[in-house]
C-alpha cells in the first residue's frame, strides 16, 4: 500500500507565505520625521510660545501678581512712554548696544588673527581667552565689583602710579558705572566670539594670503583685503548675536549696582526694569508684559534691519 502525502498550496512550498509583509512596511508613514522633532518642539512650545502668548495677553491687562485684572487696552503703553524710568532704561540699553557691538565685532577678530598666527602658544591663549566665557556672570560681577571699588585693585593701582589724586567713582557715577559694565561685558564675550572667528579663519583659502604676500601687502593690508572679506558672513552673525545680547544685558549691571540700578535708578536697563516691575508682591505683571512686548518689537526690528542690510550687501 502506497502512502500518499498531501502537499499544501504552492505558496507554502515556495516559502512566500512565511514572510508576510506588514502593512506598515509598505506604507510610507509621513509622521515619522515629526516623531524625532516632537521632544524639541514640545520644549519650544512650552518654554517659548506659551510664555510669549501669555505675555502678549498680559500686556493689555492691569494684572498684578495677586490679581488677574481686566482688559485695559493700550493704557499700559501710554503709561510706559510717560514713565521716566522707561526712557532711562531704553536710553541705557540703546547706548549699551551702540558701544558694545562694534567692539565685539572687531576686537575678537583681531585676537583670532593673532592667535591663529601663533603656533606654540595657540592652545594656551585660546584657553585663557575663553575662560571668562564659562564663568558665571554673577561671579564675574563680584570680581569686578571688588576690583572697581574705591578701595579696589584698580583705584589702588591708580593711586600708586599717581594717575589720580582721588579714587574713581566706578560704582557710584552713572556714566562710569555704565561704561564699567560695558567693559565687563566685552571682557566676558571676547573668548566666545573669538572662537567663532577662529572657525571662520580656517575656511579662508591660504592661496589668497600667498598672493597678497607676493604683491607686497603688509599685515594691515592683508587683514583688510583678505581676512575681513573672508569672514564677512561671520561678522554679520557676530553683529546679530552681540546686538541681542547687549540690548538684553542684565547680569553685569545688576551685580555691579547690587540690584539697585545705580544711584536713583540711573543705570536701569530694559531687562532690569522688566524684572523690577514683574517680580515681588507689588509686581505689576501687566505693565511688565507691555515693556517686554516693546522690547520684543525693538529687537525684532533690529534683526530685520540687519538682515536687510546683509541681503543688500550680498546683492551688490
Protein Blocks (a to p, Z undefined) as FASTA:
>chain_A
ZZddddddfklmnommmmccdfklmpccfklmmmmmmmmmmmmmmmmmmmmmmmmmmmmc
ccdfkbgbjaehjmmmmmmmmpmklmmmmmmmmmmmmmmmmmmmmmmmmmmmmmmmpmkl
mmmmmmmmmmmmmpcfklmmmmmmmmmmmklmklmmmmmnomafbdcdfklpmklmmmmm
mmmmmmmmmmmmmmmmmmmmmmpcfklmmmmmmnopafklmmmmmmmmmmmmmmmmmmmm
mmmmmmmgcklmmmmnnonnpahhlmccfklmmmmmmgcjklcfklmmmmmmmmmmmmmm
mmmmmmmmmmmmmmZZ
